[in-house]
Amino acid sequence: MSWNSWQEFWTMGGYALYVWGSVGVVLLCIAGELLELARRRKAIVQTLALKKKRSGSTGGTDKTRRAAL
């Protein structure tokens, strides 16, 4: 498609609401996905840190703890 001016580009031949609305929805979905990934990563890091803290606070290795049982 060829536009003669920026105005024609932004109006997209009368389909600007559809075109730019679609672009906006896609960007919103990508932002939501990135936020969800960051939230899940934070939760996983916290879970791993808690497990590491618990395993370190009981003392000994896994073999020592198993032998004690």
CHARMM-style PDB file with segment names, atoms N, HN, CA, C and O in Angstrom:
ATOM      1  N   MET     1       0.846  -1.172   0.000  1.00  0.00      PROA
ATOM      2  CA  MET     1       0.000   0.000   0.000  1.00  0.00      PROA
ATOM      3  C   MET     1       0.890   1.233   0.000  1.00  0.00      PROA
ATOM      4  O   MET     1       1.963   1.237   0.605  1.00  0.00      PROA
ATOM      5  N   SER     2       0.447   2.256  -0.668  1.00  0.00      PROA
ATOM      6  HN  SER     2      -0.424   2.253  -1.159  1.00  0.00      PROA
ATOM      7  CA  SER     2       1.218   3.484  -0.791  1.00  0.00      PROA
ATOM      8  C   SER     2       0.414   4.651  -0.231  1.00  0.00      PROA
ATOM      9  O   SER     2      -0.765   4.817  -0.544  1.00  0.00      PROA
ATOM     10  N   TRP     3       1.066   5.451   0.598  1.00  0.00      PROA
ATOM     11  HN  TRP     3       2.023   5.316   0.853  1.00  0.00      PROA
ATOM     12  CA  TRP     3       0.406   6.618   1.178  1.00  0.00      PROA
ATOM     13  C   TRP     3       1.089   7.877   0.661  1.00  0.00      PROA
ATOM     14  O   TRP     3       2.308   7.916   0.500  1.00  0.00      PROA
ATOM     15  N   ASN     4       0.292   8.894   0.406  1.00  0.00      PROA
ATOM     16  HN  ASN     4      -0.698   8.863   0.537  1.00  0.00      PROA
ATOM     17  CA  ASN     4       0.829  10.154  -0.092  1.00  0.00      PROA
ATOM     18  C   ASN     4       1.159  11.126   1.028  1.00  0.00      PROA
ATOM     19  O   ASN     4       1.847  12.121   0.802  1.00  0.00      PROA
ATOM     20  N   SER     5       0.677  10.849   2.232  1.00  0.00      PROA
ATOM     21  HN  SER     5       0.118  10.040   2.416  1.00  0.00      PROA
ATOM     22  CA  SER     5       0.944  11.741   3.359  1.00  0.00      PROA
ATOM     23  C   SER     5       0.865  10.940   4.658  1.00  0.00      PROA
ATOM     24  O   SER     5       0.362   9.817   4.686  1.00  0.00      PROA
ATOM     25  N   TRP     6       1.368  11.535   5.716  1.00  0.00      PROA
ATOM     26  HN  TRP     6       1.777  12.447   5.693  1.00  0.00      PROA
ATOM     27  CA  TRP     6       1.277  10.900   7.027  1.00  0.00      PROA
ATOM     28  C   TRP     6      -0.174  10.765   7.466  1.00  0.00      PROA
ATOM     29  O   TRP     6      -0.537   9.794   8.130  1.00  0.00      PROA
ATOM     30  N   GLN     7      -0.997  11.727   7.101  1.00  0.00      PROA
ATOM     31  HN  GLN     7      -0.702  12.516   6.561  1.00  0.00      PROA
ATOM     32  CA  GLN     7      -2.424  11.674   7.445  1.00  0.00      PROA
ATOM     33  C   GLN     7      -3.061  10.410   6.864  1.00  0.00      PROA
ATOM     34  O   GLN     7      -3.828   9.731   7.546  1.00  0.00      PROA
ATOM     35  N   GLU     8      -2.747  10.099   5.620  1.00  0.00      PROA
ATOM     36  HN  GLU     8      -2.124  10.651   5.067  1.00  0.00      PROA
ATOM     37  CA  GLU     8      -3.275   8.889   4.998  1.00  0.00      PROA
ATOM     38  C   GLU     8      -2.758   7.637   5.705  1.00  0.00      PROA
ATOM     39  O   GLU     8      -3.482   6.655   5.866  1.00  0.00      PROA
ATOM     40  N   PHE     9      -1.505   7.689   6.118  1.00  0.00      PROA
ATOM     41  HN  PHE     9      -0.916   8.487   5.987  1.00  0.00      PROA
ATOM     42  CA  PHE     9      -0.952   6.543   6.845  1.00  0.00      PROA
ATOM     43  C   PHE     9      -1.698   6.324   8.147  1.00  0.00      PROA
ATOM     44  O   PHE     9      -2.111   5.202   8.438  1.00  0.00      PROA
ATOM     45  N   TRP    10      -1.878   7.370   8.935  1.00  0.00      PROA
ATOM     46  HN  TRP    10      -1.542   8.282   8.699  1.00  0.00      PROA
ATOM     47  CA  TRP    10      -2.525   7.230  10.238  1.00  0.00      PROA
ATOM     48  C   TRP    10      -3.996   6.853  10.127  1.00  0.00      PROA
ATOM     49  O   TRP    10      -4.515   6.169  11.009  1.00  0.00      PROA
ATOM     50  N   THR    11      -4.680   7.276   9.077  1.00  0.00      PROA
ATOM     51  HN  THR    11      -4.259   7.832   8.360  1.00  0.00      PROA
ATOM     52  CA  THR    11      -6.091   6.922   8.908  1.00  0.00      PROA
ATOM     53  C   THR    11      -6.260   5.550   8.264  1.00  0.00      PROA
ATOM     54  O   THR    11      -7.344   4.970   8.321  1.00  0.00      PROA
ATOM     55  N   MET    12      -5.206   5.030   7.656  1.00  0.00      PROA
ATOM     56  HN  MET    12      -4.325   5.501   7.610  1.00  0.00      PROA
ATOM     57  CA  MET    12      -5.201   3.690   7.064  1.00  0.00      PROA
ATOM     58  C   MET    12      -6.378   3.460   6.120  1.00  0.00      PROA
ATOM     59  O   MET    12      -7.003   2.399   6.142  1.00  0.00      PROA
ATOM     60  N   GLY    13      -6.671   4.449   5.301  1.00  0.00      PROA
ATOM     61  HN  GLY    13      -6.164   5.310   5.284  1.00  0.00      PROA
ATOM     62  CA  GLY    13      -7.729   4.287   4.309  1.00  0.00      PROA
ATOM     63  C   GLY    13      -9.106   4.078   4.911  1.00  0.00      PROA
ATOM     64  O   GLY    13      -9.955   3.428   4.302  1.00  0.00      PROA
ATOM     65  N   GLY    14      -9.336   4.615   6.087  1.00  0.00      PROA
ATOM     66  HN  GLY    14      -8.646   5.143   6.582  1.00  0.00      PROA
ATOM     67  CA  GLY    14     -10.634   4.468   6.750  1.00  0.00      PROA
ATOM     68  C   GLY    14     -10.703   3.309   7.728  1.00  0.00      PROA
ATOM     69  O   GLY    14     -11.724   3.125   8.390  1.00  0.00      PROA
ATOM     70  N   TYR    15      -9.652   2.536   7.832  1.00  0.00      PROA
ATOM     71  HN  TYR    15      -8.823   2.686   7.295  1.00  0.00      PROA
ATOM     72  CA  TYR    15      -9.628   1.382   8.727  1.00  0.00      PROA
ATOM     73  C   TYR    15      -8.735   1.609   9.946  1.00  0.00      PROA
ATOM     74  O   TYR    15      -8.284   0.649  10.572  1.00  0.00      PROA
ATOM     75  N   ALA    16      -8.482   2.856  10.280  1.00  0.00      PROA
ATOM     76  HN  ALA    16      -8.848   3.635   9.771  1.00  0.00      PROA
ATOM     77  CA  ALA    16      -7.545   3.178  11.363  1.00  0.00      PROA
ATOM     78  C   ALA    16      -7.969   2.583  12.694  1.00  0.00      PROA
ATOM     79  O   ALA    16      -7.131   2.054  13.424  1.00  0.00      PROA
ATOM     80  N   LEU    17      -9.254   2.659  13.026  1.00  0.00      PROA
ATOM     81  HN  LEU    17      -9.935   3.089  12.433  1.00  0.00      PROA
ATOM     82  CA  LEU    17      -9.711   2.132  14.313  1.00  0.00      PROA
ATOM     83  C   LEU    17      -9.432   0.636  14.413  1.00  0.00      PROA
ATOM     84  O   LEU    17      -8.962   0.158  15.445  1.00  0.00      PROA
ATOM     85  N   TYR    18      -9.718  -0.092  13.356  1.00  0.00      PROA
ATOM     86  HN  TYR    18     -10.100   0.297  12.518  1.00  0.00      PROA
ATOM     87  CA  TYR    18      -9.467  -1.528  13.345  1.00  0.00      PROA
ATOM     88  C   TYR    18      -7.967  -1.826  13.400  1.00  0.00      PROA
ATOM     89  O   TYR    18      -7.520  -2.650  14.198  1.00  0.00      PROA
ATOM     90  N   VAL    19      -7.201  -1.155  12.552  1.00  0.00      PROA
ATOM     91  HN  VAL    19      -7.564  -0.485  11.904  1.00  0.00      PROA
ATOM     92  CA  VAL    19      -5.762  -1.418  12.471  1.00  0.00      PROA
ATOM     93  C   VAL    19      -5.065  -1.049  13.776  1.00  0.00      PROA
ATOM     94  O   VAL    19      -4.376  -1.884  14.362  1.00  0.00      PROA
ATOM     95  N   TRP    20      -5.233   0.178  14.234  1.00  0.00      PROA
ATOM     96  HN  TRP    20      -5.793   0.856  13.757  1.00  0.00      PROA
ATOM     97  CA  TRP    20      -4.531   0.621  15.433  1.00  0.00      PROA
ATOM     98  C   TRP    20      -5.099  -0.025  16.693  1.00  0.00      PROA
ATOM     99  O   TRP    20      -4.378  -0.235  17.668  1.00  0.00      PROA
ATOM    100  N   GLY    21      -6.383  -0.335  16.670  1.00  0.00      PROA
ATOM    101  HN  GLY    21      -6.969  -0.164  15.878  1.00  0.00      PROA
ATOM    102  CA  GLY    21      -6.963  -1.085  17.793  1.00  0.00      PROA
ATOM    103  C   GLY    21      -6.345  -2.467  17.907  1.00  0.00      PROA
ATOM    104  O   GLY    21      -6.048  -2.934  19.007  1.00  0.00      PROA
ATOM    105  N   SER    22      -6.151  -3.120  16.770  1.00  0.00      PROA
ATOM    106  HN  SER    22      -6.392  -2.740  15.876  1.00  0.00      PROA
ATOM    107  CA  SER    22      -5.513  -4.443  16.753  1.00  0.00      PROA
ATOM    108  C   SER    22      -4.071  -4.367  17.244  1.00  0.00      PROA
ATOM    109  O   SER    22      -3.623  -5.215  18.015  1.00  0.00      PROA
ATOM    110  N   VAL    23      -3.355  -3.349  16.791  1.00  0.00      PROA
ATOM    111  HN  VAL    23      -3.720  -2.660  16.164  1.00  0.00      PROA
ATOM    112  CA  VAL    23      -1.974  -3.157  17.250  1.00  0.00      PROA
ATOM    113  C   VAL    23      -1.960  -2.950  18.760  1.00  0.00      PROA
ATOM    114  O   VAL    23      -1.111  -3.509  19.455  1.00  0.00      PROA
ATOM    115  N   GLY    24      -2.887  -2.157  19.268  1.00  0.00      PROA
ATOM    116  HN  GLY    24      -3.577  -1.703  18.704  1.00  0.00      PROA
ATOM    117  CA  GLY    24      -2.969  -1.906  20.709  1.00  0.00      PROA
ATOM    118  C   GLY    24      -3.264  -3.169  21.503  1.00  0.00      PROA
ATOM    119  O   GLY    24      -2.661  -3.396  22.552  1.00  0.00      PROA
ATOM    120  N   VAL    25      -4.183  -3.992  21.015  1.00  0.00      PROA
ATOM    121  HN  VAL    25      -4.673  -3.807  20.163  1.00  0.00      PROA
ATOM    122  CA  VAL    25      -4.523  -5.239  21.709  1.00  0.00      PROA
ATOM    123  C   VAL    25      -3.323  -6.177  21.737  1.00  0.00      PROA
ATOM    124  O   VAL    25      -3.051  -6.805  22.760  1.00  0.00      PROA
ATOM    125  N   VAL    26      -2.607  -6.276  20.624  1.00  0.00      PROA
ATOM    126  HN  VAL    26      -2.829  -5.766  19.793  1.00  0.00      PROA
ATOM    127  CA  VAL    26      -1.422  -7.144  20.569  1.00  0.00      PROA
ATOM    128  C   VAL    26      -0.363  -6.654  21.561  1.00  0.00      PROA
ATOM    129  O   VAL    26       0.214  -7.453  22.299  1.00  0.00      PROA
ATOM    130  N   LEU    27      -0.109  -5.352  21.579  1.00  0.00      PROA
ATOM    131  HN  LEU    27      -0.577  -4.702  20.979  1.00  0.00      PROA
ATOM    132  CA  LEU    27       0.877  -4.811  22.526  1.00  0.00      PROA
ATOM    133  C   LEU    27       0.447  -5.030  23.969  1.00  0.00      PROA
ATOM    134  O   LEU    27       1.280  -5.315  24.830  1.00  0.00      PROA
ATOM    135  N   LEU    28      -0.844  -4.898  24.237  1.00  0.00      PROA
ATOM    136  HN  LEU    28      -1.521  -4.667  23.538  1.00  0.00      PROA
ATOM    137  CA  LEU    28      -1.365  -5.141  25.582  1.00  0.00      PROA
ATOM    138  C   LEU    28      -1.172  -6.603  25.984  1.00  0.00      PROA
ATOM    139  O   LEU    28      -0.792  -6.893  27.118  1.00  0.00      PROA
ATOM    140  N   CYS    29      -1.432  -7.515  25.057  1.00  0.00      PROA
ATOM    141  HN  CYS    29      -1.740  -7.279  24.135  1.00  0.00      PROA
ATOM    142  CA  CYS    29      -1.232  -8.944  25.336  1.00  0.00      PROA
ATOM    143  C   CYS    29       0.237  -9.270  25.583  1.00  0.00      PROA
ATOM    144  O   CYS    29       0.560 -10.050  26.479  1.00  0.00      PROA
ATOM    145  N   ILE    30       1.113  -8.685  24.804  1.00  0.00      PROA
ATOM    146  HN  ILE    30       0.851  -8.051  24.076  1.00  0.00      PROA
ATOM    147  CA  ILE    30       2.554  -8.924  24.995  1.00  0.00      PROA
ATOM    148  C   ILE    30       2.995  -8.385  26.352  1.00  0.00      PROA
ATOM    149  O   ILE    30       3.754  -9.044  27.063  1.00  0.00      PROA
ATOM    150  N   ALA    31       2.527  -7.198  26.715  1.00  0.00      PROA
ATOM    151  HN  ALA    31       1.910  -6.662  26.138  1.00  0.00      PROA
ATOM    152  CA  ALA    31       2.878  -6.626  28.019  1.00  0.00      PROA
ATOM    153  C   ALA    31       2.348  -7.511  29.146  1.00  0.00      PROA
ATOM    154  O   ALA    31       3.045  -7.748  30.132  1.00  0.00      PROA
ATOM    155  N   GLY    32       1.125  -7.995  29.002  1.00  0.00      PROA
ATOM    156  HN  GLY    32       0.558  -7.802  28.201  1.00  0.00      PROA
ATOM    157  CA  GLY    32       0.555  -8.890  30.015  1.00  0.00      PROA
ATOM    158  C   GLY    32       1.348 -10.176  30.149  1.00  0.00      PROA
ATOM    159  O   GLY    32       1.577 -10.663  31.256  1.00  0.00      PROA
ATOM    160  N   GLU    33       1.763 -10.720  29.025  1.00  0.00      PROA
ATOM    161  HN  GLU    33       1.577 -10.325  28.125  1.00  0.00      PROA
ATOM    162  CA  GLU    33       2.566 -11.942  29.037  1.00  0.00      PROA
ATOM    163  C   GLU    33       3.909 -11.713  29.739  1.00  0.00      PROA
ATOM    164  O   GLU    33       4.350 -12.550  30.527  1.00  0.00      PROA
ATOM    165  N   LEU    34       4.550 -10.591  29.454  1.00  0.00      PROA
ATOM    166  HN  LEU    34       4.192  -9.912  28.814  1.00  0.00      PROA
ATOM    167  CA  LEU    34       5.825 -10.282  30.106  1.00  0.00      PROA
ATOM    168  C   LEU    34       5.657 -10.095  31.611  1.00  0.00      PROA
ATOM    169  O   LEU    34       6.495 -10.543  32.394  1.00  0.00      PROA
ATOM    170  N   LEU    35       4.575  -9.437  32.014  1.00  0.00      PROA
ATOM    171  HN  LEU    35       3.894  -9.073  31.378  1.00  0.00      PROA
ATOM    172  CA  LEU    35       4.315  -9.257  33.450  1.00  0.00      PROA
ATOM    173  C   LEU    35       4.050 -10.601  34.129  1.00  0.00      PROA
ATOM    174  O   LEU    35       4.534 -10.844  35.235  1.00  0.00      PROA
ATOM    175  N   GLU    36       3.286 -11.468  33.473  1.00  0.00      PROA
ATOM    176  HN  GLU    36       2.893 -11.270  32.575  1.00  0.00      PROA
ATOM    177  CA  GLU    36       3.000 -12.790  34.033  1.00  0.00      PROA
ATOM    178  C   GLU    36       4.274 -13.624  34.146  1.00  0.00      PROA
ATOM    179  O   GLU    36       4.475 -14.316  35.144  1.00  0.00      PROA
ATOM    180  N   LEU    37       5.126 -13.565  33.142  1.00  0.00      PROA
ATOM    181  HN  LEU    37       4.964 -13.002  32.331  1.00  0.00      PROA
ATOM    182  CA  LEU    37       6.395 -14.298  33.200  1.00  0.00      PROA
ATOM    183  C   LEU    37       7.268 -13.794  34.348  1.00  0.00      PROA
ATOM    184  O   LEU    37       7.893 -14.590  35.049  1.00  0.00      PROA
ATOM    185  N   ALA    38       7.313 -12.485  34.540  1.00  0.00      PROA
ATOM    186  HN  ALA    38       6.806 -11.838  33.971  1.00  0.00      PROA
ATOM    187  CA  ALA    38       8.104 -11.918  35.631  1.00  0.00      PROA
ATOM    188  C   ALA    38       7.544 -12.346  36.983  1.00  0.00      PROA
ATOM    189  O   ALA    38       8.301 -12.650  37.905  1.00  0.00      PROA
ATOM    190  N   ARG    39       6.202 -12.370  37.102  1.00  0.00      PROA
ATOM    191  HN  ARG    39       5.587 -12.123  36.354  1.00  0.00      PROA
ATOM    192  CA  ARG    39       5.576 -12.791  38.358  1.00  0.00      PROA
ATOM    193  C   ARG    39       5.874 -14.260  38.652  1.00  0.00      PROA
ATOM    194  O   ARG    39       6.187 -14.618  39.788  1.00  0.00      PROA
ATOM    195  N   ARG    40       5.777 -15.110  37.626  1.00  0.00      PROA
ATOM    196  HN  ARG    40       5.524 -14.819  36.703  1.00  0.00      PROA
ATOM    197  CA  ARG    40       6.051 -16.531  37.813  1.00  0.00      PROA
ATOM    198  C   ARG    40       7.520 -16.774  38.145  1.00  0.00      PROA
ATOM    199  O   ARG    40       7.835 -17.621  38.980  1.00  0.00      PROA
ATOM    200  N   ARG    41       8.421 -16.035  37.496  1.00  0.00      PROA
ATOM    201  HN  ARG    41       8.165 -15.346  36.817  1.00  0.00      PROA
ATOM    202  CA  ARG    41       9.849 -16.182  37.787  1.00  0.00      PROA
ATOM    203  C   ARG    41      10.136 -15.809  39.229  1.00  0.00      PROA
ATOM    204  O   ARG    41      10.885 -16.501  39.918  1.00  0.00      PROA
ATOM    205  N   LYS    42       9.540 -14.710  39.690  1.00  0.00      PROA
ATOM    206  HN  LYS    42       8.931 -14.147  39.130  1.00  0.00      PROA
ATOM    207  CA  LYS    42       9.743 -14.268  41.066  1.00  0.00      PROA
ATOM    208  C   LYS    42       9.253 -15.330  42.046  1.00  0.00      PROA
ATOM    209  O   LYS    42       9.919 -15.605  43.044  1.00  0.00      PROA
ATOM    210  N   ALA    43       8.099 -15.927  41.772  1.00  0.00      PROA
ATOM    211  HN  ALA    43       7.558 -15.703  40.961  1.00  0.00      PROA
ATOM    212  CA  ALA    43       7.558 -16.965  42.646  1.00  0.00      PROA
ATOM    213  C   ALA    43       8.468 -18.191  42.671  1.00  0.00      PROA
ATOM    214  O   ALA    43       8.685 -18.781  43.730  1.00  0.00      PROA
ATOM    215  N   ILE    44       9.001 -18.576  41.512  1.00  0.00      PROA
ATOM    216  HN  ILE    44       8.825 -18.096  40.652  1.00  0.00      PROA
ATOM    217  CA  ILE    44       9.897 -19.734  41.458  1.00  0.00      PROA
ATOM    218  C   ILE    44      11.184 -19.462  42.215  1.00  0.00      PROA
ATOM    219  O   ILE    44      11.661 -20.325  42.952  1.00  0.00      PROA
ATOM    220  N   VAL    45      11.752 -18.278  42.045  1.00  0.00      PROA
ATOM    221  HN  VAL    45      11.365 -17.577  41.446  1.00  0.00      PROA
ATOM    222  CA  VAL    45      12.981 -17.922  42.760  1.00  0.00      PROA
ATOM    223  C   VAL    45      12.731 -17.925  44.271  1.00  0.00      PROA
ATOM    224  O   VAL    45      13.574 -18.399  45.033  1.00  0.00      PROA
ATOM    225  N   GLN    46      11.599 -17.407  44.705  1.00  0.00      PROA
ATOM    226  HN  GLN    46      10.914 -17.021  44.086  1.00  0.00      PROA
ATOM    227  CA  GLN    46      11.281 -17.400  46.136  1.00  0.00      PROA
ATOM    228  C   GLN    46      11.104 -18.819  46.658  1.00  0.00      PROA
ATOM    229  O   GLN    46      11.559 -19.133  47.758  1.00  0.00      PROA
ATOM    230  N   THR    47      10.450 -19.677  45.885  1.00  0.00      PROA
ATOM    231  HN  THR    47      10.081 -19.422  44.992  1.00  0.00      PROA
ATOM    232  CA  THR    47      10.263 -21.069  46.295  1.00  0.00      PROA
ATOM    233  C   THR    47      11.598 -21.787  46.418  1.00  0.00      PROA
ATOM    234  O   THR    47      11.836 -22.507  47.388  1.00  0.00      PROA
ATOM    235  N   LEU    48      12.463 -21.592  45.438  1.00  0.00      PROA
ATOM    236  HN  LEU    48      12.270 -21.007  44.650  1.00  0.00      PROA
ATOM    237  CA  LEU    48      13.780 -22.234  45.491  1.00  0.00      PROA
ATOM    238  C   LEU    48      14.615 -21.713  46.661  1.00  0.00      PROA
ATOM    239  O   LEU    48      15.323 -22.481  47.312  1.00  0.00      PROA
ATOM    240  N   ALA    49      14.531 -20.417  46.924  1.00  0.00      PROA
ATOM    241  HN  ALA    49      13.955 -19.793  46.396  1.00  0.00      PROA
ATOM    242  CA  ALA    49      15.267 -19.847  48.049  1.00  0.00      PROA
ATOM    243  C   ALA    49      14.755 -20.415  49.369  1.00  0.00      PROA
ATOM    244  O   ALA    49      15.540 -20.699  50.273  1.00  0.00      PROA
ATOM    245  N   LEU    50      13.440 -20.581  49.478  1.00  0.00      PROA
ATOM    246  HN  LEU    50      12.802 -20.350  48.743  1.00  0.00      PROA
ATOM    247  CA  LEU    50      12.857 -21.144  50.699  1.00  0.00      PROA
ATOM    248  C   LEU    50      13.287 -22.589  50.879  1.00  0.00      PROA
ATOM    249  O   LEU    50      13.621 -23.002  51.990  1.00  0.00      PROA
ATOM    250  N   LYS    51      13.283 -23.373  49.785  1.00  0.00      PROA
ATOM    251  HN  LYS    51      13.012 -23.037  48.883  1.00  0.00      PROA
ATOM    252  CA  LYS    51      13.724 -24.768  49.872  1.00  0.00      PROA
ATOM    253  C   LYS    51      15.198 -24.852  50.267  1.00  0.00      PROA
ATOM    254  O   LYS    51      15.591 -25.699  51.069  1.00  0.00      PROA
ATOM    255  N   LYS    52      16.005 -23.960  49.691  1.00  0.00      PROA
ATOM    256  HN  LYS    52      15.685 -23.272  49.039  1.00  0.00      PROA
ATOM    257  CA  LYS    52      17.429 -23.955  50.017  1.00  0.00      PROA
ATOM    258  C   LYS    52      17.636 -23.590  51.486  1.00  0.00      PROA
ATOM    259  O   LYS    52      18.473 -24.176  52.173  1.00  0.00      PROA
ATOM    260  N   LYS    53      16.866 -22.623  51.950  1.00  0.00      PROA
ATOM    261  HN  LYS    53      16.186 -22.147  51.391  1.00  0.00      PROA
ATOM    262  CA  LYS    53      16.980 -22.200  53.345  1.00  0.00      PROA
ATOM    263  C   LYS    53      16.575 -23.336  54.285  1.00  0.00      PROA
ATOM    264  O   LYS    53      17.235 -23.578  55.295  1.00  0.00      PROA
ATOM    265  N   ARG    54      15.494 -24.025  53.949  1.00  0.00      PROA
ATOM    266  HN  ARG    54      14.958 -23.829  53.128  1.00  0.00      PROA
ATOM    267  CA  ARG    54      15.030 -25.143  54.785  1.00  0.00      PROA
ATOM    268  C   ARG    54      16.030 -26.282  54.793  1.00  0.00      PROA
ATOM    269  O   ARG    54      16.299 -26.863  55.845  1.00  0.00      PROA
ATOM    270  N   SER    55      16.587 -26.611  53.629  1.00  0.00      PROA
ATOM    271  HN  SER    55      16.369 -26.139  52.775  1.00  0.00      PROA
ATOM    272  CA  SER    55      17.533 -27.724  53.580  1.00  0.00      PROA
ATOM    273  C   SER    55      18.837 -27.358  54.285  1.00  0.00      PROA
ATOM    274  O   SER    55      19.494 -28.229  54.855  1.00  0.00      PROA
ATOM    275  N   GLY    56      19.213 -26.096  54.254  1.00  0.00      PROA
ATOM    276  HN  GLY    56      18.679 -25.389  53.791  1.00  0.00      PROA
ATOM    277  CA  GLY    56      20.435 -25.663  54.923  1.00  0.00      PROA
ATOM    278  C   GLY    56      20.265 -25.541  56.421  1.00  0.00      PROA
ATOM    279  O   GLY    56      21.239 -25.702  57.156  1.00  0.00      PROA
ATOM    280  N   SER    57      19.060 -25.262  56.904  1.00  0.00      PROA
ATOM    281  HN  SER    57      18.268 -25.131  56.307  1.00  0.00      PROA
ATOM    282  CA  SER    57      18.851 -25.048  58.336  1.00  0.00      PROA
ATOM    283  C   SER    57      18.712 -26.345  59.116  1.00  0.00      PROA
ATOM    284  O   SER    57      18.853 -26.332  60.339  1.00  0.00      PROA
ATOM    285  N   THR    58      18.437 -27.482  58.444  1.00  0.00      PROA
ATOM    286  HN  THR    58      18.322 -27.492  57.451  1.00  0.00      PROA
ATOM    287  CA  THR    58      18.276 -28.741  59.171  1.00  0.00      PROA
ATOM    288  C   THR    58      19.618 -29.375  59.486  1.00  0.00      PROA
ATOM    289  O   THR    58      19.704 -30.266  60.331  1.00  0.00      PROA
ATOM    290  N   GLY    59      20.655 -28.929  58.820  1.00  0.00      PROA
ATOM    291  HN  GLY    59      20.585 -28.206  58.132  1.00  0.00      PROA
ATOM    292  CA  GLY    59      21.990 -29.458  59.084  1.00  0.00      PROA
ATOM    293  C   GLY    59      22.225 -30.791  58.408  1.00  0.00      PROA
ATOM    294  O   GLY    59      21.307 -31.600  58.273  1.00  0.00      PROA
ATOM    295  N   GLY    60      23.436 -31.014  57.992  1.00  0.00      PROA
ATOM    296  HN  GLY    60      24.182 -30.358  58.103  1.00  0.00      PROA
ATOM    297  CA  GLY    60      23.787 -32.281  57.368  1.00  0.00      PROA
ATOM    298  C   GLY    60      23.356 -32.357  55.918  1.00  0.00      PROA
ATOM    299  O   GLY    60      22.672 -31.476  55.397  1.00  0.00      PROA
ATOM    300  N   THR    61      23.777 -33.431  55.290  1.00  0.00      PROA
ATOM    301  HN  THR    61      24.333 -34.146  55.713  1.00  0.00      PROA
ATOM    302  CA  THR    61      23.416 -33.640  53.899  1.00  0.00      PROA
ATOM    303  C   THR    61      22.200 -34.539  53.831  1.00  0.00      PROA
ATOM    304  O   THR    61      21.688 -34.983  54.859  1.00  0.00      PROA
ATOM    305  N   ASP    62      21.741 -34.804  52.627  1.00  0.00      PROA
ATOM    306  HN  ASP    62      22.157 -34.443  51.793  1.00  0.00      PROA
ATOM    307  CA  ASP    62      20.606 -35.702  52.455  1.00  0.00      PROA
ATOM    308  C   ASP    62      20.918 -37.091  52.989  1.00  0.00      PROA
ATOM    309  O   ASP    62      20.060 -37.732  53.595  1.00  0.00      PROA
ATOM    310  N   LYS    63      22.149 -37.562  52.767  1.00  0.00      PROA
ATOM    311  HN  LYS    63      22.846 -37.042  52.275  1.00  0.00      PROA
ATOM    312  CA  LYS    63      22.528 -38.891  53.236  1.00  0.00      PROA
ATOM    313  C   LYS    63      22.495 -38.966  54.751  1.00  0.00      PROA
ATOM    314  O   LYS    63      22.060 -39.969  55.316  1.00  0.00      PROA
ATOM    315  N   THR    64      22.959 -37.897  55.421  1.00  0.00      PROA
ATOM    316  HN  THR    64      23.313 -37.082  54.962  1.00  0.00      PROA
ATOM    317  CA  THR    64      22.950 -37.872  56.879  1.00  0.00      PROA
ATOM    318  C   THR    64      21.522 -37.899  57.400  1.00  0.00      PROA
ATOM    319  O   THR    64      21.222 -38.622  58.351  1.00  0.00      PROA
ATOM    320  N   ARG    65      20.655 -37.134  56.797  1.00  0.00      PROA
ATOM    321  HN  ARG    65      20.899 -36.547  56.025  1.00  0.00      PROA
ATOM    322  CA  ARG    65      19.255 -37.093  57.240  1.00  0.00      PROA
ATOM    323  C   ARG    65      18.559 -38.417  56.985  1.00  0.00      PROA
ATOM    324  O   ARG    65      17.770 -38.867  57.816  1.00  0.00      PROA
ATOM    325  N   ARG    66      18.834 -39.050  55.852  1.00  0.00      PROA
ATOM    326  HN  ARG    66      19.474 -38.684  55.176  1.00  0.00      PROA
ATOM    327  CA  ARG    66      18.225 -40.347  55.560  1.00  0.00      PROA
ATOM    328  C   ARG    66      18.714 -41.418  56.533  1.00  0.00      PROA
ATOM    329  O   ARG    66      17.938 -42.275  56.957  1.00  0.00      PROA
ATOM    330  N   ALA    67      19.980 -41.371  56.882  1.00  0.00      PROA
ATOM    331  HN  ALA    67      20.610 -40.675  56.538  1.00  0.00      PROA
ATOM    332  CA  ALA    67      20.536 -42.361  57.799  1.00  0.00      PROA
ATOM    333  C   ALA    67      19.919 -42.205  59.183  1.00  0.00      PROA
ATOM    334  O   ALA    67      19.753 -43.189  59.903  1.00  0.00      PROA
ATOM    335  N   ALA    68      19.582 -40.985  59.555  1.00  0.00      PROA
ATOM    336  HN  ALA    68      19.717 -40.185  58.970  1.00  0.00      PROA
ATOM    337  CA  ALA    68      19.003 -40.731  60.870  1.00  0.00      PROA
ATOM    338  C   ALA    68      17.581 -41.283  60.956  1.00  0.00      PROA
ATOM    339  O   ALA    68      17.098 -41.586  62.047  1.00  0.00      PROA
ATOM    340  N   LEU    69      16.916 -41.412  59.822  1.00  0.00      PROA
ATOM    341  HN  LEU    69      17.309 -41.166  58.936  1.00  0.00      PROA
ATOM    342  CA  LEU    69      15.545 -41.918  59.819  1.00  0.00      PROA
ATOM    343  C   LEU    69      15.599 -43.386  60.010  1.00  0.00      PROA
ATOM    344  OT1 LEU    69      14.558 -44.042  60.043  1.00  0.00      PROA
TER     345      LEU     69
END
